[in-house]
Amino acid sequence: MHLRVALTCADIVLLALVLAFFLMKVTAGLQSIADTLDQVAGGVVAIEGHARILHPGADAINSNLNAAARNLTEAVGHAQALGGG
């Protein structure tokens, strides 16, 4: 009877140790993820700061790019007409 009680206690201690080991492994993995997310958040803040500079002129830039695309398409048509293609 005493042997079964001792073995049961040993099993419980061993289980607690194994659970503590895996809990430490999970904690280390989650800390690594948290560090990576912190770096990503810092990068997003930096990109947002850089993009804020572009926002006021974005409509003008898009308008100019659309005009350039139309002009280039027209130029291709003229070049093909001249080249016979």
Backbone as CSV, one residue per row, in Angstrom:
resi,resn,N_x,N_y,N_z,CA_x,CA_y,CA_z,C_x,C_y,C_z
1,MET,0.813,-1.193,0.000,0.000,0.000,0.000,0.859,1.260,0.000
2,HIS,1.892,1.255,0.838,2.771,2.421,0.904,3.537,2.610,-0.404
3,LEU,3.836,1.498,-1.061,4.558,1.585,-2.336,3.700,2.259,-3.395
4,ARG,2.415,1.932,-3.447,1.513,2.556,-4.433,1.358,4.044,-4.164
5,VAL,1.287,4.420,-2.913,1.186,5.842,-2.570,2.468,6.564,-2.989
6,ALA,3.604,5.963,-2.736,4.887,6.574,-3.105,5.009,6.695,-4.623
7,LEU,4.606,5.653,-5.358,4.681,5.705,-6.819,3.697,6.738,-7.387
8,THR,2.526,6.842,-6.790,1.552,7.837,-7.236,2.100,9.243,-7.006
9,CYS,2.708,9.473,-5.872,3.318,10.786,-5.593,4.446,11.072,-6.575
10,ALA,5.248,10.062,-6.861,6.339,10.238,-7.828,5.770,10.563,-9.213
11,ASP,4.679,9.893,-9.609,4.038,10.184,-10.900,3.530,11.626,-10.950
12,ILE,2.943,12.058,-9.857,2.412,13.423,-9.819,3.555,14.441,-9.919
13,VAL,4.634,14.197,-9.216,5.795,15.105,-9.280,6.378,15.105,-10.686
14,LEU,6.515,13.940,-11.280,7.047,13.842,-12.649,6.142,14.562,-13.641
15,LEU,4.829,14.390,-13.504,3.883,15.075,-14.371,4.010,16.593,-14.218
16,ALA,4.137,17.056,-12.983,4.287,18.493,-12.735,5.571,19.020,-13.378
17,LEU,6.647,18.254,-13.301,7.913,18.673,-13.905,7.810,18.737,-15.432
18,VAL,7.184,17.729,-16.014,7.011,17.716,-17.469,6.136,18.878,-17.912
19,LEU,5.053,19.128,-17.199,4.182,20.256,-17.537,4.917,21.586,-17.389
20,ALA,5.732,21.728,-16.355,6.507,22.958,-16.158,7.506,23.147,-17.299
21,PHE,8.135,22.052,-17.730,9.090,22.139,-18.842,8.408,22.635,-20.110
22,PHE,7.285,22.038,-20.451,6.589,22.440,-21.669,5.991,23.836,-21.547
23,LEU,5.589,24.214,-20.356,5.095,25.566,-20.137,6.208,26.588,-20.371
24,MET,7.417,26.262,-19.944,8.554,27.162,-20.195,8.856,27.235,-21.698
25,LYS,8.746,26.119,-22.403,8.969,26.119,-23.855,7.927,26.989,-24.562
26,VAL,6.665,26.853,-24.182,5.593,27.645,-24.779,5.796,29.129,-24.470
27,THR,6.215,29.418,-23.235,6.471,30.805,-22.843,7.586,31.409,-23.695
28,ALA,8.636,30.659,-23.932,9.740,31.153,-24.755,9.269,31.406,-26.188
29,GLY,8.451,30.511,-26.721,7.919,30.703,-28.074,7.031,31.922,-28.169
30,LEU,6.172,32.106,-27.167,5.296,33.277,-27.169,6.084,34.570,-27.008
31,GLN,7.160,34.544,-26.235,7.996,35.738,-26.084,8.669,36.083,-27.402
32,SER,9.107,35.068,-28.135,9.706,35.295,-29.446,8.695,35.917,-30.408
33,ILE,7.474,35.421,-30.372,6.414,35.983,-31.217,6.130,37.427,-30.824
34,ALA,6.103,37.701,-29.529,5.850,39.068,-29.058,6.958,40.017,-29.513
35,ASP,8.201,39.561,-29.464,9.310,40.397,-29.920,9.200,40.697,-31.411
36,THR,8.847,39.676,-32.192,8.686,39.869,-33.633,7.540,40.821,-33.936
37,LEU,6.432,40.673,-33.236,5.297,41.570,-33.440,5.650,43.002,-33.062
38,ASP,6.476,43.176,-32.054,6.917,44.517,-31.664,7.747,45.148,-32.779
39,GLN,8.617,44.362,-33.402,9.420,44.871,-34.516,8.530,45.219,-35.704
40,VAL,7.544,44.374,-35.992,6.627,44.629,-37.104,5.826,45.900,-36.838
41,ALA,5.364,46.069,-35.610,4.595,47.268,-35.265,5.442,48.519,-35.445
42,GLY,6.703,48.454,-35.070,7.601,49.594,-35.274,7.772,49.906,-36.749
43,GLY,7.876,48.875,-37.571,7.990,49.084,-39.015,6.729,49.687,-39.603
44,VAL,5.579,49.242,-39.132,4.315,49.789,-39.625,4.192,51.266,-39.263
45,VAL,4.596,51.621,-38.053,4.550,53.031,-37.647,5.467,53.870,-38.535
46,ALA,6.642,53.335,-38.858,7.562,54.065,-39.722,6.984,54.234,-41.122
47,ILE,6.392,53.177,-41.669,5.783,53.258,-43.001,4.630,54.240,-42.993
48,GLU,3.839,54.200,-41.941,2.714,55.128,-41.836,3.209,56.575,-41.819
49,GLY,4.300,56.824,-41.128,4.883,58.164,-41.098,5.351,58.605,-42.472
50,HIS,5.976,57.689,-43.209,6.442,58.033,-44.554,5.268,58.233,-45.513
51,ALA,4.230,57.419,-45.362,3.071,57.517,-46.255,2.279,58.793,-45.994
52,ARG,2.328,59.282,-44.766,1.607,60.508,-44.426,2.115,61.682,-45.275
53,ILE,3.392,61.656,-45.620,3.972,62.707,-46.459,3.371,62.654,-47.859
54,LEU,3.095,61.467,-48.367,2.594,61.290,-49.731,1.110,61.604,-49.876
55,HIS,0.368,61.486,-48.809,-1.093,61.573,-48.895,-1.597,62.854,-49.556
56,PRO,-1.104,64.040,-49.201,-1.657,65.256,-49.820,-1.473,65.305,-51.339
57,GLY,-0.406,64.727,-51.855,-0.150,64.788,-53.285,-0.568,63.554,-54.052
58,ALA,-1.193,62.603,-53.393,-1.520,61.332,-54.044,-2.491,61.525,-55.204
59,ASP,-3.482,62.388,-55.051,-4.443,62.608,-56.140,-3.751,63.217,-57.354
60,ALA,-2.872,64.177,-57.123,-2.145,64.795,-58.233,-1.222,63.786,-58.911
61,ILE,-0.555,62.968,-58.111,0.337,61.937,-58.672,-0.466,60.955,-59.511
62,ASN,-1.612,60.497,-59.016,-2.443,59.560,-59.770,-2.952,60.188,-61.063
63,SER,-3.342,61.438,-61.006,-3.820,62.137,-62.201,-2.713,62.224,-63.241
64,ASN,-1.518,62.599,-62.796,-0.381,62.695,-63.720,-0.003,61.345,-64.307
65,LEU,-0.059,60.297,-63.500,0.262,58.956,-64.004,-0.777,58.477,-65.020
66,ASN,-2.047,58.778,-64.774,-3.079,58.415,-65.740,-2.883,59.160,-67.055
67,ALA,-2.536,60.444,-66.977,-2.279,61.220,-68.196,-1.078,60.659,-68.944
68,ALA,-0.032,60.290,-68.211,1.155,59.716,-68.845,0.818,58.389,-69.524
69,ALA,0.001,57.569,-68.888,-0.395,56.291,-69.486,-1.183,56.525,-70.770
70,ARG,-2.095,57.499,-70.754,-2.861,57.808,-71.977,-1.925,58.288,-73.082
71,ASN,-1.001,59.184,-72.736,-0.072,59.712,-73.740,0.827,58.623,-74.305
72,LEU,1.279,57.720,-73.457,2.126,56.628,-73.940,1.348,55.674,-74.831
73,THR,0.102,55.404,-74.494,-0.734,54.554,-75.335,-0.941,55.200,-76.700
74,GLU,-1.161,56.503,-76.696,-1.333,57.234,-77.949,-0.040,57.227,-78.760
75,ALA,1.103,57.373,-78.075,2.397,57.358,-78.763,2.667,55.997,-79.398
76,VAL,2.277,54.938,-78.724,2.453,53.592,-79.282,1.621,53.456,-80.549
77,GLY,0.417,53.953,-80.521,-0.435,53.907,-81.710,0.183,54.652,-82.875
78,HIS,0.740,55.845,-82.620,1.404,56.615,-83.679,2.657,55.900,-84.188
79,ALA,3.425,55.308,-83.269,4.631,54.593,-83.678,4.299,53.374,-84.539
80,GLN,3.225,52.671,-84.189,2.819,51.519,-84.987,2.325,51.962,-86.358
81,ALA,1.650,53.090,-86.408,1.170,53.609,-87.701,2.342,53.986,-88.591
82,LEU,3.381,54.579,-88.012,4.553,54.963,-88.786,5.346,53.746,-89.253
83,GLY,5.394,52.741,-88.394,6.182,51.545,-88.713,5.405,50.532,-89.543
84,GLY,4.154,50.762,-89.776,3.369,49.826,-90.572,2.908,48.611,-89.781
85,GLY,3.049,48.652,-88.471,2.688,47.487,-87.674,1.516,47.740,-86.855
